[in-house]
Amino acid sequence: MTGSPGIFEPGRIGGISMRNRFIRSATHEGMGDAEGAPLESLEKLYVRLAKGGAGAIVTGYAGVLQQGKSCFPGMLMMHDDRLVPAYRKLVDAVHREGAALIMQLAHCGSQTRSVATGMRTVAPSPIKDRFYSEEVPLELTEKGIREIIDAFVSAAQRAKAAGFDGVQLHLAHGYLLAKFLSGYSNRRLDRWGGSLENRFRIVSEIMQGIRGRLGDYPVLVKMNGYDGMRGRDAAG
Ligand SMILES: Cc1cc2nc3c(=O)[nH]c(=O)nc-3n(C[C@H](O)[C@H](O)[C@H](O)COP(=O)(O)O)c2cc1C
């Protein structure tokens, strides 16, 4: 019987080669410094995971813009070219232990607080997040959406420059891109809302932007199977 490959067999996702099929899922470690660069403690943690045999590690979410920074302390950031050398050191340490390293890129949208970012929170539509904040987010303008698309693409470019094996776009858990996908939180009437195609447009443009600038650089996405919200008709 041939069967499917076992979990200890080498695997590939796109251009990412892995010695086995164990992938550490993105987990916010709170081990970024004030600028969002990885602390020594994060390198130690990832080296331990790699030594323990992980095939690939996905970093905790890394912010693509100050506006999208988490309200939880110690978030990684990838919004500035000056961060690249610090990440290069982290990537090299993980590669020496034989694991692949993928950077998860995120914008927290309305799931953060202005005290953490220094500016108003933003969302596709001005709907308060149920869990994170009492703030009503600003509805993004066309220009604001364009800036966010560019920020994701530029962050992917920095991740590639730092040697990451790929990036993962965070489309889950109610963060900004998830808010665009959901008919509950996206009530826009322009080309960024309404039909499934329109709600997906921001992700599609980020993907096209990365393809245009970085060719076939590996891009993974993390999506909810179920987000616990009913569509706009049931929103109330
Ligand atoms: C402390 C903690 C931090 C997490 N941080 C992230 C994160 O930064 N990005 C993400 O996509 N998921 C994050 N997650 C979710 C996990 O990656 C995973 O999807 C979740 O735990 C469900 O997987 P499980 O059913 O195997 O636990 C986090 C989970 C925990 C417990």
The ligand as an SDF file (V2000), in Angstrom:
LIG
                    3D

 31 33  0  0  0  0  0  0  0  0999 V2000
   -1.0960   32.8800   22.6640 C   0  0  0  0  0  0  0  0  0  0  0  0
   -1.5800   32.7080   21.2510 C   0  0  0  0  0  0  0  0  0  0  0  0
   -1.1740   33.6230   20.3040 C   0  0  0  0  0  0  0  0  0  0  0  0
   -1.5980   33.4770   18.9720 C   0  0  0  0  0  0  0  0  0  0  0  0
   -1.1620   34.3610   18.0290 N   0  0  0  0  0  0  0  0  0  0  0  0
   -1.5320   34.1940   16.7330 C   0  0  0  0  0  0  0  0  0  0  0  0
   -1.0110   35.0330   15.7220 C   0  0  0  0  0  0  0  0  0  0  0  0
   -0.1800   35.9310   15.9540 O   0  0  0  0  0  0  0  0  0  0  0  0
   -1.4540   34.8140   14.4530 N   0  0  0  0  0  0  0  0  0  0  0  0
   -2.3520   33.8140   14.1460 C   0  0  0  0  0  0  0  0  0  0  0  0
   -2.7270   33.6680   12.9830 O   0  0  0  0  0  0  0  0  0  0  0  0
   -2.8190   32.9940   15.0740 N   0  0  0  0  0  0  0  0  0  0  0  0
   -2.4170   33.1530   16.3590 C   0  0  0  0  0  0  0  0  0  0  0  0
   -2.8610   32.2740   17.3040 N   0  0  0  0  0  0  0  0  0  0  0  0
   -3.7360   31.1570   16.8710 C   0  0  0  0  0  0  0  0  0  0  0  0
   -2.9450   29.9090   16.5640 C   0  0  0  0  0  0  0  0  0  0  0  0
   -2.0100   30.0610   15.5190 O   0  0  0  0  0  0  0  0  0  0  0  0
   -3.9000   28.7870   16.1370 C   0  0  0  0  0  0  0  0  0  0  0  0
   -4.5460   29.1290   14.9430 O   0  0  0  0  0  0  0  0  0  0  0  0
   -4.9390   28.5470   17.1790 C   0  0  0  0  0  0  0  0  0  0  0  0
   -4.3160   28.3270   18.4160 O   0  0  0  0  0  0  0  0  0  0  0  0
   -5.8180   27.3470   16.7800 C   0  0  0  0  0  0  0  0  0  0  0  0
   -5.0390   26.2230   16.6120 O   0  0  0  0  0  0  0  0  0  0  0  0
   -5.1940   25.0050   17.6190 P   0  0  0  0  0  0  0  0  0  0  0  0
   -6.6110   24.5700   17.4310 O   0  0  0  0  0  0  0  0  0  0  0  0
   -4.1810   24.0120   17.1540 O   0  0  0  0  0  0  0  0  0  0  0  0
   -4.8850   25.6040   18.9640 O   0  0  0  0  0  0  0  0  0  0  0  0
   -2.4460   32.4060   18.6150 C   0  0  0  0  0  0  0  0  0  0  0  0
   -2.8450   31.4800   19.5970 C   0  0  0  0  0  0  0  0  0  0  0  0
   -2.4200   31.6280   20.8790 C   0  0  0  0  0  0  0  0  0  0  0  0
   -2.8430   30.6060   21.9060 C   0  0  0  0  0  0  0  0  0  0  0  0
  1  2  1  0
  2  3  1  0
  2 30  2  0
  3  4  2  0
  4  5  1  0
  4 28  1  0
  5  6  2  0
  6  7  1  0
  6 13  1  0
  7  8  2  0
  7  9  1  0
  9 10  1  0
 10 11  2  0
 10 12  1  0
 12 13  2  0
 13 14  1  0
 14 15  1  0
 14 28  1  0
 15 16  1  0
 16 17  1  0
 16 18  1  0
 18 19  1  0
 18 20  1  0
 20 21  1  0
 20 22  1  0
 22 23  1  0
 23 24  1  0
 24 25  2  0
 24 26  1  0
 24 27  1  0
 28 29  2  0
 29 30  1  0
 30 31  1  0
M  END
$$$$
